[in-house]
Amino acid sequence: MSPPRAPACVSAVSFALFDTLVDADLPEDPPATVGDELRDRGVDVPEDWTDAYRETHVDAPAGAEIPLPAHVSRALASRGVDATGNAARRAVVAAFDPTVRTRDGAVEAVARAREDGPVGLLANCAVPELVGRVLVRSDLARDDFDAIVSSVACGWRKPDGRAFERVADALGVHPADLVHVGADPSVDGGVTAVDGRFVHGDDGTEIRVD
């Protein structure tokens, strides 16, 4: 990952987290992993749990992020199961407990971007606490970023333009003055909908902003 340098006209840079700055070992079969964690917490998981997990249970507007614990609770309720206390949230957090590898050059890329202005992190993530845990386990730190915005916290998921507006606002710039670096054009390229600029991270192996 080559350190990016923003041109003089760029006011701020935001980075995607997953598959851009870090690789995270997330569950290959989320319904099964979450189901196992629910059972460990005494929840009577329905026999058709995989079907329930994959169904839509929250009527949310397009582009909105649905917190995974809320989805899991509704999925259980759709089968007449009440997850008492905080069982759904604890099961989700435990299920998404990844091993993290910082991508080569990621630390340098963020440091280089900071030379030109404020730097943010904008992550699609429906799991509470996950972004913080990933950063703790990486070679990056919260203090490396002037703003950290996750979809579960702000309510909007990339490529929805409102997600980019949130990180731009947190960085104190107009969305049109935001460069967003990410590995997935279909997701991270959503910044162009608010007149920002997308930079392809080349799957995390090379990042150039200039």
PASEBA-1860 file (N, C-alpha, C; in nm, 3 decimals):
! residues 210
1> MSPPRAPA> 0.085/-0.118/0.000/0.000/0.000/0.000/0.089/0.123/0.000 ~ 0.090/0.197/-0.109/0.172/0.316/-0.117/0.106/0.430/-0.042 ~ 0.180/0.504/0.040/0.120/0.614/0.115/0.059/0.717/0.022 ~ -0.065/0.759/0.051/-0.129/0.856/-0.036/-0.088/0.998/-0.002 ~ -0.086/1.083/-0.101/-0.068/1.226/-0.079/-0.182/1.299/-0.147 ~ -0.255/1.375/-0.069/-0.368/1.447/-0.124/-0.321/1.572/-0.197 ~ -0.382/1.603/-0.311/-0.347/1.725/-0.380/-0.395/1.847/-0.302 ~ -0.347/1.963/-0.338/-0.374/2.083/-0.260/-0.522/2.113/-0.249
9> CVSAVSFA> -0.603/2.072/-0.348/-0.744/2.106/-0.347/-0.826/2.014/-0.258 ~ -0.766/1.910/-0.203/-0.838/1.815/-0.120/-0.831/1.857/0.026 ~ -0.945/1.861/0.093/-0.949/1.907/0.231/-0.939/1.793/0.331 ~ -0.987/1.674/0.296/-0.987/1.563/0.391/-0.987/1.431/0.316 ~ -0.935/1.328/0.382/-0.932/1.192/0.328/-0.997/1.099/0.429 ~ -1.082/1.011/0.382/-1.135/0.905/0.468/-1.097/0.771/0.407 ~ -1.078/0.674/0.495/-1.041/0.539/0.453/-1.152/0.441/0.492 ~ -1.176/0.343/0.405/-1.252/0.226/0.446/-1.163/0.144/0.540
17> LFDTLVDA> -1.224/0.060/0.621/-1.146/-0.020/0.717/-1.121/-0.161/0.663 ~ -1.227/-0.237/0.646/-1.215/-0.377/0.607/-1.173/-0.389/0.460 ~ -1.075/-0.476/0.437/-1.022/-0.504/0.302/-0.946/-0.387/0.242 ~ -0.927/-0.282/0.319/-0.850/-0.167/0.272/-0.732/-0.142/0.367 ~ -0.761/-0.118/0.493/-0.654/-0.101/0.591/-0.623/-0.231/0.665 ~ -0.724/-0.316/0.682/-0.703/-0.441/0.756/-0.775/-0.556/0.687 ~ -0.729/-0.677/0.716/-0.802/-0.800/0.688/-0.851/-0.853/0.822 ~ -0.978/-0.887/0.829/-1.035/-0.939/0.953/-1.096/-1.076/0.926
25> DLPEDPPA> -1.067/-1.170/1.014/-1.115/-1.308/1.001/-1.256/-1.316/1.058 ~ -1.356/-1.281/0.975/-1.495/-1.280/1.018/-1.561/-1.415/0.988 ~ -1.674/-1.447/1.052/-1.736/-1.578/1.034/-1.771/-1.608/0.888 ~ -1.738/-1.729/0.845/-1.775/-1.770/0.709/-1.923/-1.802/0.700 ~ -1.983/-1.845/0.810/-2.125/-1.878/0.814/-2.188/-1.804/0.932 ~ -2.221/-1.675/0.915/-2.272/-1.596/1.028/-2.394/-1.657/1.096 ~ -2.496/-1.707/1.024/-2.610/-1.764/1.096/-2.569/-1.877/1.190 ~ -2.482/-1.966/1.144/-2.440/-2.078/1.227/-2.358/-2.031/1.347
33> TVGDELRD> -2.268/-1.936/1.325/-2.183/-1.888/1.434/-2.265/-1.813/1.538 ~ -2.353/-1.727/1.492/-2.440/-1.655/1.586/-2.530/-1.752/1.659 ~ -2.583/-1.852/1.587/-2.668/-1.952/1.651/-2.596/-2.027/1.762 ~ -2.471/-2.064/1.738/-2.392/-2.132/1.841/-2.374/-2.043/1.964 ~ -2.347/-1.915/1.941/-2.328/-1.823/2.053/-2.458/-1.801/2.130 ~ -2.570/-1.801/2.059/-2.699/-1.789/2.128/-2.725/-1.911/2.216 ~ -2.697/-2.030/2.163/-2.718/-2.151/2.242/-2.630/-2.151/2.367 ~ -2.507/-2.101/2.352/-2.417/-2.094/2.467/-2.471/-2.002/2.576
41> RGVDVPED> -2.564/-1.915/2.539/-2.623/-1.821/2.634/-2.765/-1.862/2.674 ~ -2.798/-1.988/2.646/-2.925/-2.043/2.691/-3.045/-2.009/2.607 ~ -3.023/-1.959/2.486/-3.135/-1.923/2.398/-3.178/-2.047/2.319 ~ -3.309/-2.069/2.312/-3.365/-2.182/2.239/-3.370/-2.147/2.090 ~ -3.264/-2.175/2.019/-3.252/-2.137/1.878/-3.345/-2.225/1.795 ~ -3.431/-2.166/1.711/-3.525/-2.246/1.631/-3.454/-2.333/1.529 ~ -3.521/-2.441/1.489/-3.461/-2.535/1.396/-3.433/-2.470/1.260 ~ -3.518/-2.377/1.220/-3.497/-2.312/1.090/-3.428/-2.176/1.109
49> WTDAYRET> -3.331/-2.174/1.200/-3.264/-2.049/1.233/-3.197/-1.984/1.113 ~ -3.135/-2.064/1.027/-3.068/-2.005/0.910/-3.167/-1.930/0.823 ~ -3.286/-1.987/0.803/-3.389/-1.918/0.725/-3.433/-1.790/0.795 ~ -3.453/-1.799/0.926/-3.497/-1.682/1.002/-3.394/-1.571/0.995 ~ -3.267/-1.609/1.006/-3.158/-1.511/1.004/-3.152/-1.438/0.871 ~ -3.182/-1.509/0.763/-3.168/-1.451/0.629/-3.292/-1.374/0.584 ~ -3.399/-1.382/0.660/-3.519/-1.306/0.625/-3.507/-1.161/0.671 ~ -3.587/-1.074/0.610/-3.592/-0.934/0.651/-3.694/-0.919/0.763
57> HVDAPAGA> -3.653/-0.857/0.873/-3.742/-0.842/0.988/-3.760/-0.698/1.032 ~ -3.679/-0.609/0.979/-3.688/-0.467/1.015/-3.716/-0.387/0.889 ~ -3.824/-0.312/0.890/-3.861/-0.229/0.775/-3.783/-0.097/0.784 ~ -3.669/-0.095/0.719/-3.581/0.022/0.726/-3.574/0.088/0.589 ~ -3.549/0.218/0.585/-3.536/0.286/0.455/-3.412/0.239/0.381 ~ -3.413/0.255/0.250/-3.299/0.216/0.168/-3.175/0.290/0.216 ~ -3.065/0.216/0.229/-2.939/0.276/0.271/-2.916/0.276/0.420 ~ -3.019/0.242/0.497/-3.005/0.243/0.643/-2.932/0.118/0.690
65> EIPLPAHV> -2.856/0.132/0.796/-2.789/0.018/0.859/-2.877/-0.034/0.972 ~ -2.900/-0.163/0.974/-2.976/-0.228/1.081/-2.876/-0.294/1.174 ~ -2.867/-0.253/1.299/-2.774/-0.318/1.391/-2.802/-0.468/1.397 ~ -2.698/-0.548/1.386/-2.717/-0.693/1.381/-2.786/-0.748/1.506 ~ -2.758/-0.700/1.627/-2.833/-0.752/1.742/-2.983/-0.729/1.729 ~ -3.024/-0.615/1.673/-3.167/-0.590/1.655/-3.226/-0.688/1.554 ~ -3.150/-0.714/1.447/-3.196/-0.810/1.347/-3.209/-0.949/1.409 ~ -3.110/-0.989/1.488/-3.113/-1.122/1.550/-3.231/-1.134/1.645
73> SRALASRG> -3.256/-1.031/1.725/-3.369/-1.034/1.818/-3.501/-1.048/1.743 ~ -3.516/-0.974/1.634/-3.639/-0.983/1.556/-3.651/-1.119/1.488 ~ -3.538/-1.173/1.442/-3.541/-1.305/1.378/-3.587/-1.411/1.477 ~ -3.537/-1.405/1.599/-3.581/-1.499/1.702/-3.729/-1.479/1.734 ~ -3.770/-1.353/1.747/-3.910/-1.324/1.781/-4.004/-1.373/1.672 ~ -3.956/-1.373/1.546/-4.041/-1.420/1.437/-4.073/-1.569/1.449 ~ -3.993/-1.639/1.530/-4.015/-1.781/1.555/-4.063/-1.806/1.697 ~ -4.108/-1.699/1.763/-4.164/-1.711/1.897/-4.062/-1.729/2.007
81> VDATGNAA> -3.938/-1.691/1.982/-3.831/-1.705/2.082/-3.797/-1.568/2.137 ~ -3.794/-1.557/2.269/-3.759/-1.431/2.334/-3.618/-1.443/2.391 ~ -3.524/-1.367/2.336/-3.387/-1.366/2.389/-3.383/-1.267/2.505 ~ -3.380/-1.320/2.625/-3.387/-1.235/2.742/-3.259/-1.156/2.763 ~ -3.274/-1.046/2.835/-3.158/-0.965/2.869/-3.088/-0.913/2.745 ~ -2.957/-0.922/2.748/-2.874/-0.871/2.639/-2.816/-0.986/2.557 ~ -2.885/-1.100/2.554/-2.829/-1.221/2.494/-2.798/-1.202/2.346 ~ -2.887/-1.137/2.272/-2.864/-1.121/2.129/-2.740/-1.036/2.102
89> RRAVVAAF> -2.726/-0.927/2.174/-2.609/-0.841/2.153/-2.481/-0.914/2.192 ~ -2.482/-0.983/2.305/-2.361/-1.053/2.350/-2.324/-1.166/2.254 ~ -2.425/-1.233/2.200/-2.398/-1.341/2.105/-2.338/-1.287/1.976 ~ -2.390/-1.177/1.927/-2.339/-1.117/1.804/-2.196/-1.069/1.823 ~ -2.170/-1.001/1.932/-2.035/-0.950/1.958/-1.936/-1.066/1.968 ~ -1.976/-1.174/2.034/-1.887/-1.290/2.048/-1.866/-1.360/1.915 ~ -1.970/-1.366/1.833/-1.959/-1.434/1.703/-1.863/-1.362/1.609 ~ -1.861/-1.230/1.619/-1.773/-1.149/1.533/-1.654/-1.101/1.616
97> DPTVRTRD> -1.569/-1.195/1.650/-1.451/-1.166/1.733/-1.328/-1.205/1.652 ~ -1.282/-1.116/1.565/-1.189/-1.158/1.461/-1.042/-1.153/1.498 ~ -0.966/-1.235/1.427/-0.823/-1.215/1.418/-0.800/-1.108/1.311 ~ -0.709/-1.014/1.337/-0.691/-0.899/1.248/-0.548/-0.892/1.199 ~ -0.533/-0.863/1.070/-0.401/-0.838/1.013/-0.401/-0.702/0.945 ~ -0.307/-0.618/0.984/-0.294/-0.487/0.921/-0.231/-0.504/0.784 ~ -0.289/-0.445/0.683/-0.236/-0.457/0.548/-0.104/-0.382/0.536 ~ -0.018/-0.436/0.454/0.113/-0.375/0.434/0.098/-0.230/0.390
105> GAVEAVAR> 0.166/-0.141/0.457/0.166/0.000/0.421/0.048/0.080/0.473 ~ -0.045/0.016/0.544/-0.164/0.089/0.590/-0.129/0.201/0.687 ~ -0.041/0.171/0.781/-0.003/0.272/0.880/0.061/0.391/0.810 ~ 0.148/0.363/0.716/0.217/0.470/0.642/0.118/0.550/0.558 ~ 0.019/0.481/0.500/-0.080/0.549/0.417/-0.159/0.650/0.498 ~ -0.201/0.609/0.616/-0.278/0.700/0.701/-0.191/0.816/0.748 ~ -0.068/0.787/0.786/0.023/0.892/0.832/0.051/0.993/0.721 ~ 0.069/0.944/0.600/0.096/1.033/0.488/-0.024/1.122/0.459
113> AREDGPVG> -0.144/1.065/0.465/-0.264/1.144/0.441/-0.280/1.254/0.545 ~ -0.239/1.227/0.668/-0.252/1.326/0.775/-0.162/1.448/0.750 ~ -0.062/1.434/0.668/0.024/1.547/0.636/-0.051/1.655/0.558 ~ -0.160/1.616/0.493/-0.232/1.708/0.404/-0.364/1.757/0.460 ~ -0.406/1.705/0.574/-0.534/1.748/0.629/-0.594/1.641/0.719 ~ -0.717/1.664/0.766/-0.781/1.567/0.856/-0.807/1.434/0.787 ~ -0.803/1.328/0.865/-0.820/1.192/0.813/-0.929/1.122/0.893 ~ -1.018/1.056/0.823/-1.125/0.984/0.889/-1.129/0.837/0.851
121> LLANCAVP> -1.208/0.764/0.926/-1.234/0.622/0.899/-1.383/0.608/0.882 ~ -1.425/0.545/0.773/-1.567/0.522/0.746/-1.587/0.375/0.717 ~ -1.650/0.303/0.809/-1.659/0.158/0.800/-1.804/0.112/0.796 ~ -1.835/0.026/0.700/-1.960/-0.048/0.704/-1.947/-0.158/0.807 ~ -2.030/-0.152/0.909/-2.020/-0.252/1.016/-2.150/-0.251/1.096 ~ -2.223/-0.362/1.095/-2.350/-0.372/1.166/-2.333/-0.426/1.307 ~ -2.209/-0.456/1.345/-2.183/-0.519/1.476/-2.130/-0.415/1.574 ~ -2.198/-0.391/1.684/-2.147/-0.296/1.784/-2.010/-0.340/1.836
129> ELVGRVLV> -1.925/-0.243/1.863/-1.794/-0.264/1.923/-1.688/-0.319/1.827 ~ -1.731/-0.368/1.710/-1.635/-0.438/1.625/-1.527/-0.346/1.570 ~ -1.563/-0.228/1.525/-1.462/-0.137/1.469/-1.356/-0.106/1.573 ~ -1.398/-0.079/1.696/-1.301/-0.050/1.802/-1.210/-0.167/1.830 ~ -1.265/-0.288/1.833/-1.183/-0.406/1.860/-1.086/-0.433/1.747 ~ -1.130/-0.409/1.623/-1.041/-0.428/1.509/-0.923/-0.332/1.518 ~ -0.949/-0.208/1.549/-0.841/-0.110/1.560/-0.744/-0.147/1.671 ~ -0.795/-0.191/1.784/-0.709/-0.231/1.896/-0.617/-0.346/1.857
137> RSDLARDD> -0.666/-0.436/1.773/-0.588/-0.553/1.733/-0.502/-0.527/1.610 ~ -0.513/-0.410/1.554/-0.433/-0.375/1.436/-0.313/-0.292/1.478 ~ -0.234/-0.252/1.380/-0.122/-0.162/1.405/-0.162/-0.016/1.397 ~ -0.292/0.007/1.377/-0.346/0.142/1.375/-0.406/0.173/1.512 ~ -0.437/0.300/1.534/-0.495/0.341/1.662/-0.603/0.445/1.638 ~ -0.693/0.460/1.734/-0.798/0.561/1.723/-0.739/0.699/1.701 ~ -0.627/0.727/1.766/-0.566/0.859/1.756/-0.508/0.887/1.618 ~ -0.500/0.785/1.532/-0.452/0.807/1.396/-0.558/0.876/1.311
145> FDAIVSSV> -0.682/0.882/1.361/-0.793/0.937/1.284/-0.857/1.053/1.358 ~ -0.893/1.155/1.282/-0.962/1.270/1.339/-1.111/1.242/1.359 ~ -1.162/1.143/1.290/-1.302/1.102/1.305/-1.315/0.956/1.267 ~ -1.394/0.883/1.345/-1.424/0.743/1.315/-1.575/0.729/1.308 ~ -1.625/0.688/1.193/-1.768/0.675/1.171/-1.798/0.533/1.124 ~ -1.885/0.465/1.196/-1.929/0.332/1.153/-2.076/0.340/1.116 ~ -2.117/0.252/1.026/-2.257/0.255/0.983/-2.352/0.221/1.098 ~ -2.310/0.134/1.189/-2.397/0.099/1.300/-2.418/0.217/1.394
153> ACGWRKPD> -2.323/0.309/1.397/-2.335/0.426/1.484/-2.408/0.541/1.415 ~ -2.379/0.562/1.285/-2.440/0.677/1.217/-2.574/0.645/1.154 ~ -2.602/0.515/1.132/-2.732/0.475/1.080/-2.740/0.457/0.930 ~ -2.631/0.491/0.858/-2.632/0.481/0.712/-2.512/0.400/0.665 ~ -2.535/0.323/0.561/-2.436/0.228/0.513/-2.388/0.268/0.374 ~ -2.256/0.270/0.354/-2.205/0.292/0.218/-2.265/0.187/0.124 ~ -2.303/0.225/0.003/-2.269/0.348/-0.070/-2.364/0.464/-0.052 ~ -2.457/0.457/0.044/-2.550/0.567/0.063/-2.473/0.697/0.090
161> GRAFERVA> -2.510/0.802/0.021/-2.437/0.928/0.033/-2.439/0.985/0.173 ~ -2.541/0.952/0.252/-2.549/1.006/0.388/-2.438/0.956/0.478 ~ -2.385/0.838/0.449/-2.270/0.789/0.526/-2.149/0.879/0.502 ~ -2.127/0.917/0.378/-2.013/1.003/0.345/-2.035/1.144/0.399 ~ -2.159/1.188/0.400/-2.188/1.319/0.458/-2.156/1.322/0.606 ~ -2.181/1.210/0.674/-2.153/1.204/0.817/-2.004/1.214/0.846 ~ -1.923/1.142/0.770/-1.779/1.148/0.798/-1.723/1.283/0.755 ~ -1.773/1.340/0.646/-1.728/1.473/0.605/-1.761/1.575/0.712
169> DALGVHPA> -1.882/1.568/0.766/-1.922/1.660/0.872/-1.834/1.644/0.995 ~ -1.803/1.518/1.030/-1.718/1.493/1.146/-1.577/1.546/1.126 ~ -1.534/1.553/0.999/-1.401/1.605/0.967/-1.401/1.755/0.943 ~ -1.521/1.814/0.944/-1.531/1.958/0.928/-1.514/2.007/0.787 ~ -1.549/1.923/0.688/-1.537/1.963/0.547/-1.669/1.940/0.476 ~ -1.682/2.003/0.360/-1.796/1.977/0.273/-1.776/1.842/0.207 ~ -1.884/1.765/0.185/-1.868/1.634/0.120/-1.793/1.640/-0.012 ~ -1.807/1.749/-0.084/-1.738/1.761/-0.212/-1.587/1.773/-0.195
177> DLVHVGAD> -1.543/1.803/-0.073/-1.400/1.816/-0.045/-1.342/1.690/0.020 ~ -1.417/1.580/0.009/-1.374/1.454/0.070/-1.322/1.358/-0.036 ~ -1.205/1.301/-0.010/-1.153/1.189/-0.088/-1.171/1.064/-0.004 ~ -1.236/0.963/-0.060/-1.256/0.838/0.015/-1.179/0.726/-0.052 ~ -1.099/0.656/0.024/-1.014/0.548/-0.025/-1.074/0.414/0.017 ~ -1.099/0.328/-0.079/-1.157/0.199/-0.047/-1.129/0.097/-0.155 ~ -1.154/-0.029/-0.124/-1.122/-0.138/-0.216/-1.237/-0.178/-0.306 ~ -1.359/-0.133/-0.275/-1.477/-0.178/-0.349/-1.547/-0.058/-0.414
185> PSVDGGVT> -1.530/-0.038/-0.543/-1.594/0.076/-0.609/-1.746/0.078/-0.595 ~ -1.808/-0.040/-0.589/-1.954/-0.045/-0.580/-2.004/0.004/-0.445 ~ -1.917/0.005/-0.346/-1.952/0.049/-0.211/-1.887/0.184/-0.180 ~ -1.756/0.186/-0.186/-1.683/0.307/-0.150/-1.696/0.416/-0.255 ~ -1.727/0.376/-0.377/-1.747/0.474/-0.483/-1.871/0.559/-0.465 ~ -1.952/0.527/-0.364/-2.071/0.606/-0.335/-2.040/0.750/-0.298 ~ -1.915/0.777/-0.264/-1.876/0.914/-0.230/-1.900/1.009/-0.347 ~ -1.898/0.958/-0.469/-1.919/1.044/-0.584/-2.062/1.099/-0.590
193> AVDGRFVH> -2.156/1.032/-0.521/-2.294/1.079/-0.519/-2.307/1.211/-0.443 ~ -2.209/1.242/-0.357/-2.210/1.369/-0.284/-2.098/1.459/-0.336 ~ -2.053/1.429/-0.458/-1.952/1.508/-0.528/-1.812/1.495/-0.468 ~ -1.791/1.393/-0.387/-1.657/1.365/-0.339/-1.582/1.282/-0.441 ~ -1.461/1.244/-0.406/-1.374/1.171/-0.499/-1.342/1.033/-0.443 ~ -1.352/0.934/-0.526/-1.320/0.797/-0.487/-1.181/0.760/-0.537 ~ -1.103/0.697/-0.451/-0.972/0.644/-0.489/-0.971/0.495/-0.460 ~ -0.943/0.416/-0.561/-0.943/0.271/-0.547/-0.818/0.228/-0.471
201> GDDGTEIR> -0.839/0.147/-0.368/-0.729/0.099/-0.286/-0.661/-0.023/-0.343 ~ -0.704/-0.070/-0.461/-0.641/-0.187/-0.524/-0.630/-0.304/-0.428 ~ -0.744/-0.332/-0.360/-0.748/-0.441/-0.263/-0.644/-0.425/-0.153 ~ -0.613/-0.301/-0.123/-0.524/-0.274/-0.011/-0.376/-0.284/-0.044 ~ -0.341/-0.316/-0.167/-0.199/-0.333/-0.197/-0.134/-0.203/-0.244 ~ -0.215/-0.110/-0.291/-0.157/0.016/-0.337/-0.263/0.125/-0.327 ~ -0.229/0.236/-0.266/-0.321/0.349/-0.254/-0.249/0.473/-0.301 ~ -0.308/0.541/-0.397/-0.252/0.668/-0.442/-0.366/0.770/-0.450
209> VD> -0.346/0.885/-0.391/-0.446/0.990/-0.395/-0.406/1.099/-0.493 ~ -0.275/1.115/-0.517/-0.231/1.220/-0.610/-0.224/1.166/-0.752
END
